[in-house]
């Protein structure tokens, strides 16, 4: 999965992912990469999944559900009426509520971010 690190319109450092990965990018930019501890916790979780410690794992936050299973990651955007601004800022339509990628692809993005940022 191609990715790049850049600044958004508000000057925040963010990750941009391939087209079709907007929900995954939104999750990473909202819940993971702004918080160093969450970034490293996600990498630990990925490593645990790869080593067979877990077969699957569901992470739930107020705005996202992320399912890790069988080498895949599926991110679902949970919506509410107050989320319209966030969706517009992320360039999401109401049809784009999920995206998925391989576990190895997500790990590469997280490791790149750690190398870039920390």
C-alpha positions as CSV (number, residue, x, y, z in Angstrom):
1,X,0.0,0.0,0.0
2,X,1.5,3.3,-1.1
3,X,1.7,6.0,1.6
4,X,3.2,9.4,2.2
5,X,3.6,11.7,5.1
6,X,2.6,15.3,4.5
7,X,0.9,18.3,6.2
8,X,-2.8,18.8,5.9
9,X,-4.6,22.1,5.4
10,X,-4.4,22.8,9.2
11,X,-0.7,22.1,9.3
12,X,-1.0,18.7,11.0
13,X,1.4,16.0,9.9
14,X,-0.7,13.1,8.5
15,X,-0.4,9.9,6.5
16,X,-2.0,9.8,3.0
17,X,-2.8,6.3,1.6
18,X,-3.9,4.9,-1.7
19,X,-7.3,5.8,-3.1
20,X,-9.9,3.6,-1.5
21,X,-8.0,3.7,1.8
22,X,-9.5,6.9,3.0
23,X,-11.2,5.3,6.0
24,X,-8.0,3.6,7.1
25,X,-6.1,6.9,6.7
26,X,-8.8,8.7,8.7
27,X,-8.5,6.1,11.5
28,X,-4.7,6.3,11.6
29,X,-4.8,10.1,11.5
30,X,-7.5,10.4,14.2
31,X,-6.8,7.6,16.7
32,X,-3.3,6.3,16.1
33,X,-0.5,8.5,14.8
34,X,-1.1,11.6,16.8
35,X,-0.5,9.5,19.9
36,X,3.0,8.0,20.3
37,X,1.8,5.3,22.7
38,X,-1.1,4.3,20.4
39,X,1.3,4.0,17.5
40,X,3.6,1.6,19.4
41,X,0.6,-0.3,20.8
42,X,-0.7,-0.9,17.3
43,X,2.7,-2.2,16.2
44,X,2.8,-4.5,19.2
45,X,-0.7,-5.8,18.3
46,X,0.3,-6.4,14.7
47,X,3.4,-8.3,15.9
48,X,1.2,-10.4,18.3
49,X,-1.1,-11.2,15.4
50,X,1.8,-12.2,13.2
51,X,3.3,-14.4,15.8
52,X,-0.1,-16.2,16.4
53,X,-0.7,-14.8,19.9
54,X,-4.1,-13.8,18.6
55,X,-6.0,-15.1,15.6
56,X,-8.3,-12.1,15.5
57,X,-8.8,-8.9,17.4
58,X,-11.5,-6.2,17.3
59,X,-10.6,-2.7,18.3
60,X,-13.5,-0.3,18.9
61,X,-13.3,3.4,19.5
62,X,-16.2,5.9,19.5
63,X,-15.7,6.5,15.7
64,X,-14.2,3.3,14.3
65,X,-14.3,-0.5,14.5
66,X,-11.1,-2.2,13.3
67,X,-11.2,-5.9,12.8
68,X,-7.9,-7.8,12.5
69,X,-8.3,-11.4,11.2
70,X,-6.5,-13.8,8.9
71,X,-3.8,-11.3,7.8
72,X,-6.4,-8.7,6.9
73,X,-7.4,-5.4,8.5
74,X,-10.9,-4.0,8.0
75,X,-11.7,-0.5,9.2
76,X,-15.3,0.6,9.6
77,X,-16.2,4.2,10.1
78,X,-19.1,4.5,12.6
79,X,-21.3,7.5,11.7
80,X,-23.5,9.9,13.5
81,X,-25.2,13.1,12.5
82,X,-22.4,15.2,14.1
83,X,-19.7,13.6,12.0
84,X,-20.5,15.4,8.8
85,X,-17.7,17.9,9.1
86,X,-15.1,15.2,9.8
87,X,-16.3,13.2,6.8
88,X,-16.1,16.3,4.6
89,X,-12.6,17.1,5.9
90,X,-11.5,13.6,5.1
91,X,-13.1,13.6,1.6
92,X,-15.5,10.8,2.5
93,X,-18.9,10.3,1.1
94,X,-21.6,8.3,3.0
95,X,-20.8,5.4,0.7
96,X,-17.2,5.2,1.9
97,X,-17.6,3.8,5.4
98,X,-15.1,0.9,5.2
99,X,-11.7,0.0,3.8
100,X,-9.4,-2.9,4.2
101,X,-5.8,-3.8,3.7
102,X,-3.3,-6.5,4.5
103,X,-1.8,-6.7,7.9
104,X,1.7,-6.5,6.3
105,X,0.7,-3.4,4.5
106,X,-0.5,-1.7,7.7
107,X,2.6,-2.8,9.5
108,X,4.8,-1.2,6.8
109,X,2.9,2.1,7.2
110,X,3.2,2.1,11.0
111,X,6.9,1.2,10.9
112,X,7.5,3.9,8.3
113,X,5.7,6.4,10.6
114,X,7.8,5.4,13.6
115,X,11.0,5.7,11.6
116,X,9.9,9.0,10.2
117,X,8.5,10.6,13.4
118,X,10.3,9.0,16.3
